[in-house]
Amino acid sequence: MSESQQQAEGPRTPAKRGGGDPATRGRTTIADGVVEKIAGLAARDVIGVHAMGSGLARTLGAVRDRVPGGGRSATQGVKAEVGEVQTALDLEIVVDYGVAIADVARSVRENVISAVERMTGLEVVEVNIAVSDVKLPDEADEEEGAEPRLQ
């Protein structure tokens, strides 16, 4: 193509593919387990939260910790219901003796909402917290109670 032909056609614009903003092409879904993991880690970060889950769940978690590759579950004590744009959470926590439970619950709620909304973009409509136990200073943890069988 000669220079005069290029000038007559004008500048070339790239062909536009697809329609609209790339961010609106497609759908993102977030699994319940993802939200549960984020919420569990955020709740454990709060001072005064000793553990997550009921006594039975913590005992089973202690057994799982002893199995090679088992590892502690970040979702223990957390149940999430995730919709397209909103999520609701139920948490079960154990608090340390001497802390103000209402203050710990408020801090957990704030930390969980902040982390989940920031990381997922979902609106957290509610965070229900059940305090299932209080860890006394002289009480041994289920995780610490048993001696390891192997040295």
N, C-alpha and C positions, 0 to 999 in steps of 0.2 A: 504494500500500500504506500502510495507516495505521500509526501508531506502535505500537499494541497488537498488530498482526499481526507486525511486525518483531520485537517482544520475544518473541512466542510461538515463532517459528521459531529464534531464537537468532542468534548472529553468523554471517555467511556466511564460508565458507572458500573460497578460490579452488580451482577444479577443478585437480586434479593431472594433468599431462600427462606421458606417457612413464613410464618406470620407472627408479628408482634414480638414482644420482649422474650428473649430466651428463657428467662426465669419462669415464665408462665406456660412453657411448653412441657407438659408432663405433670405427673403427680408424685408427691413424696409421702410415703407412709412411714410411721414410726411405730415399732412394735411395743407392746406393753412392757416387755422385759427391758427395753432400753430406758424407758421412763422410770421403771422401778429401780434400775441400777443407779441412775443419776440421783434419784431421790434418796436412796439408801446411803450413798456416799455423802451426800449433802447433810443428811440427818446425823450421821456418825461424826461429822466435823464439829458439832455443837458441844460445847463444854457442859457436862452434866448428863449427857447420854452415855450410859455405860454399855448398853448392848441393844440389839434389835431383835424382835421376835419374842414368841412365848417361850416358856421354860422347855417345852418339848422340842421346839424348833432349834433352840440354842444347844440342847443336848445332842440332837442329830447333827447339828453343825460341828460340834466338838468331835464327834466320831468321824465326820467327813474330813475334818482338818488332819486327822491322823492317817488317813489313807493317802498314799503317795499320789500326787496330782489332783487330790480332792479340792483343796483350797477352800477358803471361806467365801460364802456366797454374799455378794454385795446386795442382793435382792431380798435377803432374809428379813422378814418383818415388814415387807412393803408389798402392797397390792395396788395396781394401777388399772384404771379403765381409760382407754385412749380412744378418742373420736377423731374426726378429721381436723378440728381446730381447737378442741378443748380436751382436758384430762382432769380426772379426779383421783385422789390418792388416799389410801388408808395405811397408816403406819402404826406398828406396835413397838413400843420402846420400853427399855428398862432404864431407870434413872438412878444416879448415885444418891445415897442417903445424904440429906442435909441441903440439897438444892431446892430452890423454889420451883415446884413442878409447873406452875402456870408460866413462869418466865422461860423455863426450858422449852415448854411446848410452843410458846410464842416464837422463840428463836429458831426452833426446828422448822416451824411453819414458814417463817420468813426466808430461811436459808434454802429450804426445799423449793419454794415458789420461785425464788430468784434463779436458782440453778436450772430448774426444769424449763422455765420460760426463756431464759437466755440461750440455753443449748438447743432446745427443740422448736422454739417459736410457738408452741402451744400455749393457750391460756389455761392456767390452773384455776379451776372453779372452786375446788375445796381440797383441804388437807385435813383429814380426820386423824386424830392421834389418840391411841389407847395406851395408857401407861399400865403395863401388865405386872411390873415388879419394881421393887426398890432394892438396889445393891447396898447391903450393909457393909461397913468397913471391915468387919471381922469374918465376913462370908467368903468362902472360896468360890471362884468361878467354876462353872461346869467344865470349861476348857482347861482349867488348871488342876482340877480335882484328881484326875487319874495320872498315875506315874507312867511314863512311856515303857513299853515292854522291851524295847530294844535299846541298847546303849550305843 
